[in-house]
Amino acid sequence: MNKSEIKKQLKRSREQLFEILDKLSDEQLETPGVEGNWSIKDIIMHIMLWESEIIKLLWQAQQGLHPTTAHFAQQRDIDQINADWFEEHKDRPLDRVFPDFAGVRQQTLRRIDSFNDHDLNDVKRYAWLKGEPLWKWIADSSFAHEEKHIVEIRKWLASQ
């Protein structure tokens, strides 16, 4: 996947998400139970925190460093990371969540712009990716992740 395709996917997933969110009240955004105890606001925080990790991973990759992101946390599994982040951010005010969410996406786009298509696709470029291209890691922590949660949000809204 080239840089242009990644950026199109980022735009598309965000547009799909906001097609849903723009129709909801603050109360609906903060109602728990969408996914487990999580509200839509909590899901937005969750998406944003994982995307923040990919920003750090991209920066570290450019510096020639082995990433120290949550993706590589040896002592904690993903469920524990997600639970810890939920506890840490569940009380974050809604009016702070969305500007941060937008800001993280802007940083993602800037980081992606700093890579060339070869580096995004070369499965041997970054040994720590264990044979996967960098673009897949970007997708998994951004637009593909967002799309997964969009499905869950739609299911929850349909059940209301």
C-alpha positions in Angstrom: 0.0 0.0 0.0 1.5 3.3 -1.0 1.4 6.6 1.0 -1.5 8.0 -1.0 -3.6 4.9 -0.4 -2.9 5.0 3.3 -3.9 8.6 3.5 -7.1 7.8 1.6 -8.0 5.0 4.0 -7.3 7.3 6.9 -9.6 9.9 5.5 -12.3 7.4 4.6 -12.4 5.7 8.0 -12.6 9.1 9.8 -15.4 10.3 7.5 -17.3 7.1 8.3 -16.9 7.5 12.0 -18.0 11.1 11.9 -21.0 10.3 9.8 -22.2 8.4 12.9 -20.8 10.7 15.6 -22.2 13.9 14.2 -25.7 12.7 14.7 -25.3 11.8 18.4 -25.8 13.8 21.5 -23.2 14.2 24.2 -25.3 11.9 26.4 -25.2 9.2 23.7 -21.4 9.6 23.3 -20.9 9.1 27.0 -23.3 6.2 27.6 -21.5 3.1 28.7 -22.1 -0.3 27.3 -21.1 0.1 23.7 -18.3 -2.4 24.0 -18.2 -3.8 27.5 -18.2 -0.8 29.9 -16.9 1.5 27.3 -18.9 4.5 25.9 -18.3 5.8 22.4 -16.2 8.5 24.1 -14.1 5.7 25.6 -13.7 4.0 22.3 -12.6 7.3 20.7 -9.9 7.6 23.4 -8.9 4.0 22.8 -8.5 4.5 19.1 -6.6 7.7 19.7 -4.2 6.1 22.2 -3.3 3.3 19.8 -2.8 5.7 17.0 -0.6 7.8 19.3 1.5 4.7 19.7 1.9 4.3 16.0 3.1 7.9 15.8 5.8 7.1 18.3 6.7 3.9 16.5 7.0 5.8 13.2 9.3 8.4 14.8 11.4 5.7 16.4 11.6 3.8 13.1 12.9 6.9 11.4 15.5 7.4 14.0 16.7 3.8 13.5 15.5 2.7 16.9 13.7 -0.4 18.0 10.2 0.8 19.0 9.3 1.0 22.7 5.6 1.4 22.0 2.8 -0.6 23.6 2.9 -2.9 20.6 6.2 -4.3 22.0 5.2 -4.3 25.7 6.7 -7.5 27.1 5.1 -7.4 30.5 1.5 -6.6 29.6 -0.8 -8.0 27.1 -3.1 -5.9 24.9 -6.2 -6.5 27.1 -4.3 -5.2 30.1 -3.0 -2.2 28.2 -6.5 -1.4 27.1 -7.9 -1.8 30.6 -5.2 0.4 32.1 -5.7 3.1 29.5 -9.5 3.0 30.1 -9.0 3.5 33.8 -6.6 6.3 33.2 -8.8 8.2 30.7 -12.4 7.3 31.5 -13.1 10.6 33.2 -11.5 12.8 30.5 -14.0 15.5 29.5 -15.7 15.0 26.1 -14.8 18.5 25.1 -11.1 17.5 25.3 -11.4 14.2 23.6 -12.3 15.3 20.1 -9.6 18.0 19.7 -7.0 15.5 20.9 -8.5 12.9 18.5 -8.1 15.3 15.6 -4.6 16.3 16.6 -3.4 12.8 16.7 -4.6 12.1 13.2 -2.8 15.2 12.0 0.4 13.9 13.6 -0.2 10.5 12.0 -0.5 12.1 8.5 2.7 14.2 9.1 4.7 11.1 10.2 3.4 9.1 7.2 4.5 11.9 4.9 8.1 11.5 6.1 8.3 8.0 4.8 8.7 6.9 1.2 6.6 4.2 -0.4 9.5 1.7 -0.4 10.0 2.0 3.3 6.3 1.6 3.9 6.3 -1.6 1.9 9.7 -3.3 2.3 9.1 -6.3 4.6 12.9 -6.4 5.3 13.4 -2.7 6.1 12.5 -3.1 9.8 13.5 -6.4 11.3 11.4 -5.9 14.4 8.3 -6.0 12.2 8.9 -9.7 11.7 8.3 -9.8 7.9 5.3 -7.4 7.8 5.4 -4.1 6.0 5.3 -0.9 8.0 2.0 0.2 6.3 0.2 -2.8 7.9 1.3 -1.7 11.3 0.0 1.8 10.5 -3.3 0.4 9.3 -3.8 -1.9 12.3 -3.3 1.0 14.7 -5.3 3.6 12.8 -7.9 3.1 10.0 -8.4 -0.7 10.3 -8.7 -0.3 14.0 -11.1 2.6 13.6 -13.2 0.5 11.1 -13.5 -2.4 13.6 -14.9 -0.1 16.2 -17.2 1.6 13.8 -18.9 -1.8 13.3 -19.3 -2.2 17.0 -20.7 1.3 17.4 -23.2 0.7 14.6 -24.3 -2.6 16.3 -24.8 -0.8 19.6 -26.8 2.1 18.0 -29.0 -0.4 16.1 -29.8 -2.1 19.4 -30.9 1.1 21.1 
